[in-house]
Amino acid sequence: MGKKKKQIKVTERVSGAKRPNHIEKPGGFLSAFPVWGLKKADNGGSWDLFEADNLGEILKKLANFEKMTWAEIQRQTHDDNRSSSHYISVDKLSKAAQSRFCELKLDEFSDNIFSLR
C-alpha cells in the first residue's frame, strides 16, 4: 500500500511584508516637548519635592522647559561649553541618592536619569 500525499488547504493568504502600525524615528523624541508627571515624585524622603524651599522656582523652571524640545534642552551649555542638562548613570549618584532611587522602585525603569539644570 502506498502513502497518500497530504494536501494542505490554504484558507488565508498572508503577505510577505510586515508593516509597523506606528513609525517613529530613532531619536524622534528629540523633537518632542517634555511633559511632567508627579506620580513618581519623591514625597516624604530627604529630597521631598513638595517640601522644597524653592518649589516655586522649580515649577517655573519646569514650565520653561515645556516650551523647549528635548534637543533644545540638551543643546544648552555651561560656560565651559558642556551640556547643562544631560544623562547621568545612577551609579554616579551619591550612595544616599542611589538608595532612595531603589527605594522608590525607579531602578526598574532605567539605569540612567536625565539631569535638568
Phi and psi restraints in degrees (range 20) as a CNS / XPLOR table:
assign (resid 1 and name C) (resid 2 and name N)
       (resid 2 and name CA) (resid 2 and name C) 1.0 -89.4 20.0 2
assign (resid 2 and name N) (resid 2 and name CA)
       (resid 2 and name C) (resid 3 and name N) 1.0 156.8 20.0 2
assign (resid 2 and name C) (resid 3 and name N)
       (resid 3 and name CA) (resid 3 and name C) 1.0 -81.3 20.0 2
assign (resid 3 and name N) (resid 3 and name CA)
       (resid 3 and name C) (resid 4 and name N) 1.0 140.5 20.0 2
assign (resid 3 and name C) (resid 4 and name N)
       (resid 4 and name CA) (resid 4 and name C) 1.0 -85.3 20.0 2
assign (resid 4 and name N) (resid 4 and name CA)
       (resid 4 and name C) (resid 5 and name N) 1.0 141.0 20.0 2
assign (resid 4 and name C) (resid 5 and name N)
       (resid 5 and name CA) (resid 5 and name C) 1.0 -75.5 20.0 2
assign (resid 5 and name N) (resid 5 and name CA)
       (resid 5 and name C) (resid 6 and name N) 1.0 129.1 20.0 2
assign (resid 5 and name C) (resid 6 and name N)
       (resid 6 and name CA) (resid 6 and name C) 1.0 -80.4 20.0 2
assign (resid 6 and name N) (resid 6 and name CA)
       (resid 6 and name C) (resid 7 and name N) 1.0 137.2 20.0 2
assign (resid 6 and name C) (resid 7 and name N)
       (resid 7 and name CA) (resid 7 and name C) 1.0 -113.4 20.0 2
assign (resid 7 and name N) (resid 7 and name CA)
       (resid 7 and name C) (resid 8 and name N) 1.0 128.1 20.0 2
assign (resid 7 and name C) (resid 8 and name N)
       (resid 8 and name CA) (resid 8 and name C) 1.0 -93.1 20.0 2
assign (resid 8 and name N) (resid 8 and name CA)
       (resid 8 and name C) (resid 9 and name N) 1.0 126.6 20.0 2
assign (resid 8 and name C) (resid 9 and name N)
       (resid 9 and name CA) (resid 9 and name C) 1.0 -90.2 20.0 2
assign (resid 9 and name N) (resid 9 and name CA)
       (resid 9 and name C) (resid 10 and name N) 1.0 123.4 20.0 2
assign (resid 9 and name C) (resid 10 and name N)
       (resid 10 and name CA) (resid 10 and name C) 1.0 -89.7 20.0 2
assign (resid 10 and name N) (resid 10 and name CA)
       (resid 10 and name C) (resid 11 and name N) 1.0 118.1 20.0 2
assign (resid 10 and name C) (resid 11 and name N)
       (resid 11 and name CA) (resid 11 and name C) 1.0 -100.4 20.0 2
assign (resid 11 and name N) (resid 11 and name CA)
       (resid 11 and name C) (resid 12 and name N) 1.0 -18.6 20.0 2
assign (resid 11 and name C) (resid 12 and name N)
       (resid 12 and name CA) (resid 12 and name C) 1.0 -137.6 20.0 2
assign (resid 12 and name N) (resid 12 and name CA)
       (resid 12 and name C) (resid 13 and name N) 1.0 140.1 20.0 2
assign (resid 12 and name C) (resid 13 and name N)
       (resid 13 and name CA) (resid 13 and name C) 1.0 -100.7 20.0 2
assign (resid 13 and name N) (resid 13 and name CA)
       (resid 13 and name C) (resid 14 and name N) 1.0 132.0 20.0 2
assign (resid 13 and name C) (resid 14 and name N)
       (resid 14 and name CA) (resid 14 and name C) 1.0 -113.6 20.0 2
assign (resid 14 and name N) (resid 14 and name CA)
       (resid 14 and name C) (resid 15 and name N) 1.0 130.8 20.0 2
assign (resid 14 and name C) (resid 15 and name N)
       (resid 15 and name CA) (resid 15 and name C) 1.0 -73.9 20.0 2
assign (resid 15 and name N) (resid 15 and name CA)
       (resid 15 and name C) (resid 16 and name N) 1.0 150.1 20.0 2
assign (resid 15 and name C) (resid 16 and name N)
       (resid 16 and name CA) (resid 16 and name C) 1.0 -78.8 20.0 2
assign (resid 16 and name N) (resid 16 and name CA)
       (resid 16 and name C) (resid 17 and name N) 1.0 -14.3 20.0 2
assign (resid 16 and name C) (resid 17 and name N)
       (resid 17 and name CA) (resid 17 and name C) 1.0 -100.0 20.0 2
assign (resid 17 and name N) (resid 17 and name CA)
       (resid 17 and name C) (resid 18 and name N) 1.0 130.8 20.0 2
assign (resid 17 and name C) (resid 18 and name N)
       (resid 18 and name CA) (resid 18 and name C) 1.0 -92.6 20.0 2
assign (resid 18 and name N) (resid 18 and name CA)
       (resid 18 and name C) (resid 19 and name N) 1.0 138.6 20.0 2
assign (resid 18 and name C) (resid 19 and name N)
       (resid 19 and name CA) (resid 19 and name C) 1.0 -126.0 20.0 2
assign (resid 19 and name N) (resid 19 and name CA)
       (resid 19 and name C) (resid 20 and name N) 1.0 127.9 20.0 2
assign (resid 19 and name C) (resid 20 and name N)
       (resid 20 and name CA) (resid 20 and name C) 1.0 -68.9 20.0 2
assign (resid 20 and name N) (resid 20 and name CA)
       (resid 20 and name C) (resid 21 and name N) 1.0 146.1 20.0 2
assign (resid 20 and name C) (resid 21 and name N)
       (resid 21 and name CA) (resid 21 and name C) 1.0 -73.2 20.0 2
assign (resid 21 and name N) (resid 21 and name CA)
       (resid 21 and name C) (resid 22 and name N) 1.0 -31.5 20.0 2
assign (resid 21 and name C) (resid 22 and name N)
       (resid 22 and name CA) (resid 22 and name C) 1.0 -135.3 20.0 2
assign (resid 22 and name N) (resid 22 and name CA)
       (resid 22 and name C) (resid 23 and name N) 1.0 123.9 20.0 2
assign (resid 22 and name C) (resid 23 and name N)
       (resid 23 and name CA) (resid 23 and name C) 1.0 -105.0 20.0 2
assign (resid 23 and name N) (resid 23 and name CA)
       (resid 23 and name C) (resid 24 and name N) 1.0 126.6 20.0 2
assign (resid 23 and name C) (resid 24 and name N)
       (resid 24 and name CA) (resid 24 and name C) 1.0 -135.8 20.0 2
assign (resid 24 and name N) (resid 24 and name CA)
       (resid 24 and name C) (resid 25 and name N) 1.0 132.0 20.0 2
assign (resid 24 and name C) (resid 25 and name N)
       (resid 25 and name CA) (resid 25 and name C) 1.0 -72.4 20.0 2
assign (resid 25 and name N) (resid 25 and name CA)
       (resid 25 and name C) (resid 26 and name N) 1.0 142.8 20.0 2
assign (resid 25 and name C) (resid 26 and name N)
       (resid 26 and name CA) (resid 26 and name C) 1.0 -59.2 20.0 2
assign (resid 26 and name N) (resid 26 and name CA)
       (resid 26 and name C) (resid 27 and name N) 1.0 135.0 20.0 2
assign (resid 26 and name C) (resid 27 and name N)
       (resid 27 and name CA) (resid 27 and name C) 1.0 76.9 20.0 2
assign (resid 27 and name N) (resid 27 and name CA)
       (resid 27 and name C) (resid 28 and name N) 1.0 8.2 20.0 2
assign (resid 27 and name C) (resid 28 and name N)
       (resid 28 and name CA) (resid 28 and name C) 1.0 -62.8 20.0 2
assign (resid 28 and name N) (resid 28 and name CA)
       (resid 28 and name C) (resid 29 and name N) 1.0 -21.4 20.0 2
assign (resid 28 and name C) (resid 29 and name N)
       (resid 29 and name CA) (resid 29 and name C) 1.0 -65.6 20.0 2
assign (resid 29 and name N) (resid 29 and name CA)
       (resid 29 and name C) (resid 30 and name N) 1.0 -20.1 20.0 2
assign (resid 29 and name C) (resid 30 and name N)
       (resid 30 and name CA) (resid 30 and name C) 1.0 -63.5 20.0 2
assign (resid 30 and name N) (resid 30 and name CA)
       (resid 30 and name C) (resid 31 and name N) 1.0 -23.0 20.0 2
assign (resid 30 and name C) (resid 31 and name N)
       (resid 31 and name CA) (resid 31 and name C) 1.0 -93.1 20.0 2
assign (resid 31 and name N) (resid 31 and name CA)
       (resid 31 and name C) (resid 32 and name N) 1.0 -0.9 20.0 2
assign (resid 31 and name C) (resid 32 and name N)
       (resid 32 and name CA) (resid 32 and name C) 1.0 -89.1 20.0 2
assign (resid 32 and name N) (resid 32 and name CA)
       (resid 32 and name C) (resid 33 and name N) 1.0 159.2 20.0 2
assign (resid 32 and name C) (resid 33 and name N)
       (resid 33 and name CA) (resid 33 and name C) 1.0 -97.4 20.0 2
assign (resid 33 and name N) (resid 33 and name CA)
       (resid 33 and name C) (resid 34 and name N) 1.0 140.7 20.0 2
assign (resid 33 and name C) (resid 34 and name N)
       (resid 34 and name CA) (resid 34 and name C) 1.0 -68.6 20.0 2
assign (resid 34 and name N) (resid 34 and name CA)
       (resid 34 and name C) (resid 35 and name N) 1.0 150.0 20.0 2
assign (resid 34 and name C) (resid 35 and name N)
       (resid 35 and name CA) (resid 35 and name C) 1.0 -132.4 20.0 2
assign (resid 35 and name N) (resid 35 and name CA)
       (resid 35 and name C) (resid 36 and name N) 1.0 134.3 20.0 2
assign (resid 35 and name C) (resid 36 and name N)
       (resid 36 and name CA) (resid 36 and name C) 1.0 -101.5 20.0 2
assign (resid 36 and name N) (resid 36 and name CA)
       (resid 36 and name C) (resid 37 and name N) 1.0 141.5 20.0 2
assign (resid 36 and name C) (resid 37 and name N)
       (resid 37 and name CA) (resid 37 and name C) 1.0 -128.0 20.0 2
assign (resid 37 and name N) (resid 37 and name CA)
       (resid 37 and name C) (resid 38 and name N) 1.0 143.9 20.0 2
assign (resid 37 and name C) (resid 38 and name N)
       (resid 38 and name CA) (resid 38 and name C) 1.0 -111.8 20.0 2
assign (resid 38 and name N) (resid 38 and name CA)
       (resid 38 and name C) (resid 39 and name N) 1.0 6.7 20.0 2
assign (resid 38 and name C) (resid 39 and name N)
       (resid 39 and name CA) (resid 39 and name C) 1.0 -67.2 20.0 2
assign (resid 39 and name N) (resid 39 and name CA)
       (resid 39 and name C) (resid 40 and name N) 1.0 -22.6 20.0 2
assign (resid 39 and name C) (resid 40 and name N)
       (resid 40 and name CA) (resid 40 and name C) 1.0 -103.7 20.0 2
assign (resid 40 and name N) (resid 40 and name CA)
       (resid 40 and name C) (resid 41 and name N) 1.0 8.5 20.0 2
assign (resid 40 and name C) (resid 41 and name N)
       (resid 41 and name CA) (resid 41 and name C) 1.0 -64.3 20.0 2
assign (resid 41 and name N) (resid 41 and name CA)
       (resid 41 and name C) (resid 42 and name N) 1.0 145.3 20.0 2
assign (resid 41 and name C) (resid 42 and name N)
       (resid 42 and name CA) (resid 42 and name C) 1.0 -68.0 20.0 2
assign (resid 42 and name N) (resid 42 and name CA)
       (resid 42 and name C) (resid 43 and name N) 1.0 119.5 20.0 2
assign (resid 42 and name C) (resid 43 and name N)
       (resid 43 and name CA) (resid 43 and name C) 1.0 -132.9 20.0 2
assign (resid 43 and name N) (resid 43 and name CA)
       (resid 43 and name C) (resid 44 and name N) 1.0 96.0 20.0 2
assign (resid 43 and name C) (resid 44 and name N)
       (resid 44 and name CA) (resid 44 and name C) 1.0 124.2 20.0 2
assign (resid 44 and name N) (resid 44 and name CA)
       (resid 44 and name C) (resid 45 and name N) 1.0 -16.4 20.0 2
assign (resid 44 and name C) (resid 45 and name N)
       (resid 45 and name CA) (resid 45 and name C) 1.0 -88.7 20.0 2
assign (resid 45 and name N) (resid 45 and name CA)
       (resid 45 and name C) (resid 46 and name N) 1.0 -170.5 20.0 2
assign (resid 45 and name C) (resid 46 and name N)
       (resid 46 and name CA) (resid 46 and name C) 1.0 -73.3 20.0 2
assign (resid 46 and name N) (resid 46 and name CA)
       (resid 46 and name C) (resid 47 and name N) 1.0 -11.5 20.0 2
assign (resid 46 and name C) (resid 47 and name N)
       (resid 47 and name CA) (resid 47 and name C) 1.0 -109.3 20.0 2
assign (resid 47 and name N) (resid 47 and name CA)
       (resid 47 and name C) (resid 48 and name N) 1.0 31.9 20.0 2
assign (resid 47 and name C) (resid 48 and name N)
       (resid 48 and name CA) (resid 48 and name C) 1.0 -56.7 20.0 2
assign (resid 48 and name N) (resid 48 and name CA)
       (resid 48 and name C) (resid 49 and name N) 1.0 113.3 20.0 2
assign (resid 48 and name C) (resid 49 and name N)
       (resid 49 and name CA) (resid 49 and name C) 1.0 -58.7 20.0 2
assign (resid 49 and name N) (resid 49 and name CA)
       (resid 49 and name C) (resid 50 and name N) 1.0 -40.1 20.0 2
assign (resid 49 and name C) (resid 50 and name N)
       (resid 50 and name CA) (resid 50 and name C) 1.0 -77.9 20.0 2
assign (resid 50 and name N) (resid 50 and name CA)
       (resid 50 and name C) (resid 51 and name N) 1.0 -11.7 20.0 2
assign (resid 50 and name C) (resid 51 and name N)
       (resid 51 and name CA) (resid 51 and name C) 1.0 -104.4 20.0 2
assign (resid 51 and name N) (resid 51 and name CA)
       (resid 51 and name C) (resid 52 and name N) 1.0 3.6 20.0 2
assign (resid 51 and name C) (resid 52 and name N)
       (resid 52 and name CA) (resid 52 and name C) 1.0 -64.8 20.0 2
assign (resid 52 and name N) (resid 52 and name CA)
       (resid 52 and name C) (resid 53 and name N) 1.0 135.0 20.0 2
assign (resid 52 and name C) (resid 53 and name N)
       (resid 53 and name CA) (resid 53 and name C) 1.0 -63.4 20.0 2
assign (resid 53 and name N) (resid 53 and name CA)
       (resid 53 and name C) (resid 54 and name N) 1.0 -28.1 20.0 2
assign (resid 53 and name C) (resid 54 and name N)
       (resid 54 and name CA) (resid 54 and name C) 1.0 -108.3 20.0 2
assign (resid 54 and name N) (resid 54 and name CA)
       (resid 54 and name C) (resid 55 and name N) 1.0 35.4 20.0 2
assign (resid 54 and name C) (resid 55 and name N)
       (resid 55 and name CA) (resid 55 and name C) 1.0 -58.6 20.0 2
assign (resid 55 and name N) (resid 55 and name CA)
       (resid 55 and name C) (resid 56 and name N) 1.0 -41.7 20.0 2
assign (resid 55 and name C) (resid 56 and name N)
       (resid 56 and name CA) (resid 56 and name C) 1.0 -59.6 20.0 2
assign (resid 56 and name N) (resid 56 and name CA)
       (resid 56 and name C) (resid 57 and name N) 1.0 -42.6 20.0 2
assign (resid 56 and name C) (resid 57 and name N)
       (resid 57 and name CA) (resid 57 and name C) 1.0 -64.7 20.0 2
assign (resid 57 and name N) (resid 57 and name CA)
       (resid 57 and name C) (resid 58 and name N) 1.0 -41.5 20.0 2
assign (resid 57 and name C) (resid 58 and name N)
       (resid 58 and name CA) (resid 58 and name C) 1.0 -61.8 20.0 2
assign (resid 58 and name N) (resid 58 and name CA)
       (resid 58 and name C) (resid 59 and name N) 1.0 -46.0 20.0 2
assign (resid 58 and name C) (resid 59 and name N)
       (resid 59 and name CA) (resid 59 and name C) 1.0 -64.4 20.0 2
assign (resid 59 and name N) (resid 59 and name CA)
       (resid 59 and name C) (resid 60 and name N) 1.0 -39.2 20.0 2
assign (resid 59 and name C) (resid 60 and name N)
       (resid 60 and name CA) (resid 60 and name C) 1.0 -62.0 20.0 2
assign (resid 60 and name N) (resid 60 and name CA)
       (resid 60 and name C) (resid 61 and name N) 1.0 -43.1 20.0 2
assign (resid 60 and name C) (resid 61 and name N)
       (resid 61 and name CA) (resid 61 and name C) 1.0 -63.4 20.0 2
assign (resid 61 and name N) (resid 61 and name CA)
       (resid 61 and name C) (resid 62 and name N) 1.0 -44.0 20.0 2
assign (resid 61 and name C) (resid 62 and name N)
       (resid 62 and name CA) (resid 62 and name C) 1.0 -62.9 20.0 2
assign (resid 62 and name N) (resid 62 and name CA)
       (resid 62 and name C) (resid 63 and name N) 1.0 -39.6 20.0 2
assign (resid 62 and name C) (resid 63 and name N)
       (resid 63 and name CA) (resid 63 and name C) 1.0 -62.6 20.0 2
assign (resid 63 and name N) (resid 63 and name CA)
       (resid 63 and name C) (resid 64 and name N) 1.0 -39.6 20.0 2
assign (resid 63 and name C) (resid 64 and name N)
       (resid 64 and name CA) (resid 64 and name C) 1.0 -66.4 20.0 2
assign (resid 64 and name N) (resid 64 and name CA)
       (resid 64 and name C) (resid 65 and name N) 1.0 -39.5 20.0 2
assign (resid 64 and name C) (resid 65 and name N)
       (resid 65 and name CA) (resid 65 and name C) 1.0 -63.2 20.0 2
assign (resid 65 and name N) (resid 65 and name CA)
       (resid 65 and name C) (resid 66 and name N) 1.0 -32.3 20.0 2
assign (resid 65 and name C) (resid 66 and name N)
       (resid 66 and name CA) (resid 66 and name C) 1.0 -63.9 20.0 2
assign (resid 66 and name N) (resid 66 and name CA)
       (resid 66 and name C) (resid 67 and name N) 1.0 -19.2 20.0 2
assign (resid 66 and name C) (resid 67 and name N)
       (resid 67 and name CA) (resid 67 and name C) 1.0 -86.4 20.0 2
assign (resid 67 and name N) (resid 67 and name CA)
       (resid 67 and name C) (resid 68 and name N) 1.0 -4.4 20.0 2
assign (resid 67 and name C) (resid 68 and name N)
       (resid 68 and name CA) (resid 68 and name C) 1.0 -115.6 20.0 2
assign (resid 68 and name N) (resid 68 and name CA)
       (resid 68 and name C) (resid 69 and name N) 1.0 153.1 20.0 2
assign (resid 68 and name C) (resid 69 and name N)
       (resid 69 and name CA) (resid 69 and name C) 1.0 -81.0 20.0 2
assign (resid 69 and name N) (resid 69 and name CA)
       (resid 69 and name C) (resid 70 and name N) 1.0 165.2 20.0 2
assign (resid 69 and name C) (resid 70 and name N)
       (resid 70 and name CA) (resid 70 and name C) 1.0 -61.3 20.0 2
assign (resid 70 and name N) (resid 70 and name CA)
       (resid 70 and name C) (resid 71 and name N) 1.0 -34.9 20.0 2
assign (resid 70 and name C) (resid 71 and name N)
       (resid 71 and name CA) (resid 71 and name C) 1.0 -63.9 20.0 2
assign (resid 71 and name N) (resid 71 and name CA)
       (resid 71 and name C) (resid 72 and name N) 1.0 -42.2 20.0 2
assign (resid 71 and name C) (resid 72 and name N)
       (resid 72 and name CA) (resid 72 and name C) 1.0 -65.2 20.0 2
assign (resid 72 and name N) (resid 72 and name CA)
       (resid 72 and name C) (resid 73 and name N) 1.0 -39.6 20.0 2
assign (resid 72 and name C) (resid 73 and name N)
       (resid 73 and name CA) (resid 73 and name C) 1.0 -62.6 20.0 2
assign (resid 73 and name N) (resid 73 and name CA)
       (resid 73 and name C) (resid 74 and name N) 1.0 -44.2 20.0 2
assign (resid 73 and name C) (resid 74 and name N)
       (resid 74 and name CA) (resid 74 and name C) 1.0 -69.5 20.0 2
assign (resid 74 and name N) (resid 74 and name CA)
       (resid 74 and name C) (resid 75 and name N) 1.0 -24.1 20.0 2
assign (resid 74 and name C) (resid 75 and name N)
       (resid 75 and name CA) (resid 75 and name C) 1.0 -79.3 20.0 2
assign (resid 75 and name N) (resid 75 and name CA)
       (resid 75 and name C) (resid 76 and name N) 1.0 -17.3 20.0 2
assign (resid 75 and name C) (resid 76 and name N)
       (resid 76 and name CA) (resid 76 and name C) 1.0 -62.8 20.0 2
assign (resid 76 and name N) (resid 76 and name CA)
       (resid 76 and name C) (resid 77 and name N) 1.0 138.5 20.0 2
assign (resid 76 and name C) (resid 77 and name N)
       (resid 77 and name CA) (resid 77 and name C) 1.0 -127.6 20.0 2
assign (resid 77 and name N) (resid 77 and name CA)
       (resid 77 and name C) (resid 78 and name N) 1.0 162.3 20.0 2
assign (resid 77 and name C) (resid 78 and name N)
       (resid 78 and name CA) (resid 78 and name C) 1.0 -79.3 20.0 2
assign (resid 78 and name N) (resid 78 and name CA)
       (resid 78 and name C) (resid 79 and name N) 1.0 -178.7 20.0 2
assign (resid 78 and name C) (resid 79 and name N)
       (resid 79 and name CA) (resid 79 and name C) 1.0 -63.1 20.0 2
assign (resid 79 and name N) (resid 79 and name CA)
       (resid 79 and name C) (resid 80 and name N) 1.0 -30.9 20.0 2
assign (resid 79 and name C) (resid 80 and name N)
       (resid 80 and name CA) (resid 80 and name C) 1.0 -88.2 20.0 2
assign (resid 80 and name N) (resid 80 and name CA)
       (resid 80 and name C) (resid 81 and name N) 1.0 16.4 20.0 2
assign (resid 80 and name C) (resid 81 and name N)
       (resid 81 and name CA) (resid 81 and name C) 1.0 67.5 20.0 2
assign (resid 81 and name N) (resid 81 and name CA)
       (resid 81 and name C) (resid 82 and name N) 1.0 20.3 20.0 2
assign (resid 81 and name C) (resid 82 and name N)
       (resid 82 and name CA) (resid 82 and name C) 1.0 -97.5 20.0 2
assign (resid 82 and name N) (resid 82 and name CA)
       (resid 82 and name C) (resid 83 and name N) 1.0 155.8 20.0 2
assign (resid 82 and name C) (resid 83 and name N)
       (resid 83 and name CA) (resid 83 and name C) 1.0 -61.9 20.0 2
assign (resid 83 and name N) (resid 83 and name CA)
       (resid 83 and name C) (resid 84 and name N) 1.0 133.9 20.0 2
assign (resid 83 and name C) (resid 84 and name N)
       (resid 84 and name CA) (resid 84 and name C) 1.0 -75.6 20.0 2
assign (resid 84 and name N) (resid 84 and name CA)
       (resid 84 and name C) (resid 85 and name N) 1.0 -37.1 20.0 2
assign (resid 84 and name C) (resid 85 and name N)
       (resid 85 and name CA) (resid 85 and name C) 1.0 -118.8 20.0 2
assign (resid 85 and name N) (resid 85 and name CA)
       (resid 85 and name C) (resid 86 and name N) 1.0 129.8 20.0 2
assign (resid 85 and name C) (resid 86 and name N)
       (resid 86 and name CA) (resid 86 and name C) 1.0 -162.6 20.0 2
assign (resid 86 and name N) (resid 86 and name CA)
       (resid 86 and name C) (resid 87 and name N) 1.0 167.7 20.0 2
assign (resid 86 and name C) (resid 87 and name N)
       (resid 87 and name CA) (resid 87 and name C) 1.0 -74.8 20.0 2
assign (resid 87 and name N) (resid 87 and name CA)
       (resid 87 and name C) (resid 88 and name N) 1.0 144.9 20.0 2
assign (resid 87 and name C) (resid 88 and name N)
       (resid 88 and name CA) (resid 88 and name C) 1.0 -131.3 20.0 2
assign (resid 88 and name N) (resid 88 and name CA)
       (resid 88 and name C) (resid 89 and name N) 1.0 133.1 20.0 2
assign (resid 88 and name C) (resid 89 and name N)
       (resid 89 and name CA) (resid 89 and name C) 1.0 -69.5 20.0 2
assign (resid 89 and name N) (resid 89 and name CA)
       (resid 89 and name C) (resid 90 and name N) 1.0 136.2 20.0 2
assign (resid 89 and name C) (resid 90 and name N)
       (resid 90 and name CA) (resid 90 and name C) 1.0 -57.7 20.0 2
assign (resid 90 and name N) (resid 90 and name CA)
       (resid 90 and name C) (resid 91 and name N) 1.0 -33.9 20.0 2
assign (resid 90 and name C) (resid 91 and name N)
       (resid 91 and name CA) (resid 91 and name C) 1.0 -70.3 20.0 2
assign (resid 91 and name N) (resid 91 and name CA)
       (resid 91 and name C) (resid 92 and name N) 1.0 -6.5 20.0 2
assign (resid 91 and name C) (resid 92 and name N)
       (resid 92 and name CA) (resid 92 and name C) 1.0 -91.2 20.0 2
assign (resid 92 and name N) (resid 92 and name CA)
       (resid 92 and name C) (resid 93 and name N) 1.0 -8.1 20.0 2
assign (resid 92 and name C) (resid 93 and name N)
       (resid 93 and name CA) (resid 93 and name C) 1.0 -75.8 20.0 2
assign (resid 93 and name N) (resid 93 and name CA)
       (resid 93 and name C) (resid 94 and name N) 1.0 164.3 20.0 2
assign (resid 93 and name C) (resid 94 and name N)
       (resid 94 and name CA) (resid 94 and name C) 1.0 -61.7 20.0 2
assign (resid 94 and name N) (resid 94 and name CA)
       (resid 94 and name C) (resid 95 and name N) 1.0 157.9 20.0 2
assign (resid 94 and name C) (resid 95 and name N)
       (resid 95 and name CA) (resid 95 and name C) 1.0 -59.7 20.0 2
assign (resid 95 and name N) (resid 95 and name CA)
       (resid 95 and name C) (resid 96 and name N) 1.0 -37.8 20.0 2
assign (resid 95 and name C) (resid 96 and name N)
       (resid 96 and name CA) (resid 96 and name C) 1.0 -65.0 20.0 2
assign (resid 96 and name N) (resid 96 and name CA)
       (resid 96 and name C) (resid 97 and name N) 1.0 -41.9 20.0 2
assign (resid 96 and name C) (resid 97 and name N)
       (resid 97 and name CA) (resid 97 and name C) 1.0 -67.7 20.0 2
assign (resid 97 and name N) (resid 97 and name CA)
       (resid 97 and name C) (resid 98 and name N) 1.0 -40.0 20.0 2
assign (resid 97 and name C) (resid 98 and name N)
       (resid 98 and name CA) (resid 98 and name C) 1.0 -61.8 20.0 2
assign (resid 98 and name N) (resid 98 and name CA)
       (resid 98 and name C) (resid 99 and name N) 1.0 -42.1 20.0 2
assign (resid 98 and name C) (resid 99 and name N)
       (resid 99 and name CA) (resid 99 and name C) 1.0 -63.1 20.0 2
assign (resid 99 and name N) (resid 99 and name CA)
       (resid 99 and name C) (resid 100 and name N) 1.0 -44.3 20.0 2
assign (resid 99 and name C) (resid 100 and name N)
       (resid 100 and name CA) (resid 100 and name C) 1.0 -66.6 20.0 2
assign (resid 100 and name N) (resid 100 and name CA)
       (resid 100 and name C) (resid 101 and name N) 1.0 -37.4 20.0 2
assign (resid 100 and name C) (resid 101 and name N)
       (resid 101 and name CA) (resid 101 and name C) 1.0 -57.8 20.0 2
assign (resid 101 and name N) (resid 101 and name CA)
       (resid 101 and name C) (resid 102 and name N) 1.0 -44.8 20.0 2
assign (resid 101 and name C) (resid 102 and name N)
       (resid 102 and name CA) (resid 102 and name C) 1.0 -71.2 20.0 2
assign (resid 102 and name N) (resid 102 and name CA)
       (resid 102 and name C) (resid 103 and name N) 1.0 -40.4 20.0 2
assign (resid 102 and name C) (resid 103 and name N)
       (resid 103 and name CA) (resid 103 and name C) 1.0 -59.3 20.0 2
assign (resid 103 and name N) (resid 103 and name CA)
       (resid 103 and name C) (resid 104 and name N) 1.0 -37.2 20.0 2
assign (resid 103 and name C) (resid 104 and name N)
       (resid 104 and name CA) (resid 104 and name C) 1.0 -82.6 20.0 2
assign (resid 104 and name N) (resid 104 and name CA)
       (resid 104 and name C) (resid 105 and name N) 1.0 1.9 20.0 2
assign (resid 104 and name C) (resid 105 and name N)
       (resid 105 and name CA) (resid 105 and name C) 1.0 60.0 20.0 2
assign (resid 105 and name N) (resid 105 and name CA)
       (resid 105 and name C) (resid 106 and name N) 1.0 34.3 20.0 2
assign (resid 105 and name C) (resid 106 and name N)
       (resid 106 and name CA) (resid 106 and name C) 1.0 -85.3 20.0 2
assign (resid 106 and name N) (resid 106 and name CA)
       (resid 106 and name C) (resid 107 and name N) 1.0 -16.2 20.0 2
assign (resid 106 and name C) (resid 107 and name N)
       (resid 107 and name CA) (resid 107 and name C) 1.0 -66.7 20.0 2
assign (resid 107 and name N) (resid 107 and name CA)
       (resid 107 and name C) (resid 108 and name N) 1.0 -18.2 20.0 2
assign (resid 107 and name C) (resid 108 and name N)
       (resid 108 and name CA) (resid 108 and name C) 1.0 -73.9 20.0 2
assign (resid 108 and name N) (resid 108 and name CA)
       (resid 108 and name C) (resid 109 and name N) 1.0 -14.4 20.0 2
assign (resid 108 and name C) (resid 109 and name N)
       (resid 109 and name CA) (resid 109 and name C) 1.0 -93.2 20.0 2
assign (resid 109 and name N) (resid 109 and name CA)
       (resid 109 and name C) (resid 110 and name N) 1.0 -35.2 20.0 2
assign (resid 109 and name C) (resid 110 and name N)
       (resid 110 and name CA) (resid 110 and name C) 1.0 -166.4 20.0 2
assign (resid 110 and name N) (resid 110 and name CA)
       (resid 110 and name C) (resid 111 and name N) 1.0 158.4 20.0 2
assign (resid 110 and name C) (resid 111 and name N)
       (resid 111 and name CA) (resid 111 and name C) 1.0 -96.3 20.0 2
assign (resid 111 and name N) (resid 111 and name CA)
       (resid 111 and name C) (resid 112 and name N) 1.0 -4.6 20.0 2
assign (resid 111 and name C) (resid 112 and name N)
       (resid 112 and name CA) (resid 112 and name C) 1.0 -127.4 20.0 2
assign (resid 112 and name N) (resid 112 and name CA)
       (resid 112 and name C) (resid 113 and name N) 1.0 153.1 20.0 2
assign (resid 112 and name C) (resid 113 and name N)
       (resid 113 and name CA) (resid 113 and name C) 1.0 -125.0 20.0 2
assign (resid 113 and name N) (resid 113 and name CA)
       (resid 113 and name C) (resid 114 and name N) 1.0 161.0 20.0 2
assign (resid 113 and name C) (resid 114 and name N)
       (resid 114 and name CA) (resid 114 and name C) 1.0 -105.0 20.0 2
assign (resid 114 and name N) (resid 114 and name CA)
       (resid 114 and name C) (resid 115 and name N) 1.0 120.8 20.0 2
assign (resid 114 and name C) (resid 115 and name N)
       (resid 115 and name CA) (resid 115 and name C) 1.0 -92.0 20.0 2
assign (resid 115 and name N) (resid 115 and name CA)
       (resid 115 and name C) (resid 116 and name N) 1.0 122.6 20.0 2
assign (resid 115 and name C) (resid 116 and name N)
       (resid 116 and name CA) (resid 116 and name C) 1.0 -102.2 20.0 2
assign (resid 116 and name N) (resid 116 and name CA)
       (resid 116 and name C) (resid 117 and name N) 1.0 129.8 20.0 2
